[in-house]
Structures are given as structure tokens and as C-alpha cells.
């Protein structure tokens, strides 16, 4: 069963704009991770936020976590054509040996 | 060279055939995973292995089997392929020494069962 649900399912923006994707989950977590998948390729880890953290930055990425609402958001600033990909959130729980439970993903298209 | 290598990259087979998908890694990780991805869905875990002698079923193990031949090799078999096993299959690894479970993925195997 999927833990995470992502919103929106698809997002199309102009190059240079910011892109925001959301992820909601159902149970308590140890950490939440975001991955990127270029069309038909393997997933690449982008950023991890622990359950006791509220915000984290990495380059043009900003992740927030609200454990009271069981939700997270990924912000990509100043988008580029190369950011076109699908983005997935995954949650890890200590009591399940940190197995990752995946959302269905947001497909992001950056228009030139 | 890729750290996590999957072979083959593409495979077309017929219903009822037995096929094997292979995964090898040079990352030195102890944990390995097999996932399946269907269009519009996230990844679903088929099997995972925490070391050579520790293999566990995931969410959707029916119709699949695995073998962990060595720490670096983890293969997935479809004993008798059926059309609804048509999907993109991914192998992933992680390091148990890092209690975060960041996973590293192969490029995937696209399997079509006719």
C-alpha cells in the first residue's frame, strides 16, 4: 500500500518559475525523502528530512515537513529545463527497518 | 561504470516463460531491493535482502522469487511470466550503517510479457 500521496499529479511551468510539489503520508515516520526520476530511468535521491526537522535546503531545493499535518513540500526555485522529471516522496519508519514507502509521484514539465 | 547495474535493460518474453533479471552493485552496500513500477504509480517493493542469508517478501511477492548469490548480486525471477507482470523493474541498494535508508537505483529493466 502506498504511504504517500503527491499533489499535483502533474505540473507544467515556465523556465525560471518556482515549482512546488506536496506529499502527504499516513503514519508516523523517521524521515522523508525526495527522489527524482528522469523519463524511464532510475531514481536519484535528492534530499532527506528527518522527523525532528522542519525545513532543509540543498542548492535550489527546499523541503519542509509538518509532522502534525503529515505532509511535506518540495520547492524547486528558478526552474530549468533539466528539472523536467517525475518527483517522488518516500517515507521511512524505524519500526519497519526504514523500508521506504513511496508516493505516486508528480510529473514536472519545465517549458522553455 | 554505474554503481548499480541491471541486466537486461529491456526484455520481451511470452506468457509462461521463466525469466531472470539480474542486479549487481559495486557500492559495497549490504541491503538490496527489487521494486516494480507501473505507469502512474509509485514503486512497489517485491523482495528485499538485508544480507546474503536474509531475504524477505515485500508488498507484492506473489509470482516472483529472488536469489542473493553474493553481497553484490541480487537476482529476480519470474517463474511463469504473465502479462500483468509487464512493468519497469528496479534494483536498489542501501547501507545499513547509515540508519536513513537512502537508496541507490539501477537504470531499470523494462519487461514486456506478451
Interface residues (C-beta under 8 A of the other chain):
Chain A: X1 X2 X4 X9 X31 X33 X40 X41 X42 X43 X44 X45 X48 X88 X90 X92 X94 X97 X98 X99 X100 X102 X103 X104 X105
Chain B: X4 X40 X41 X42 X43 X44 X45 X48 X50 X59 X88 X90 X92 X99 X100 X101 X102 X103 X104 X105 X106 X107 X108 X110
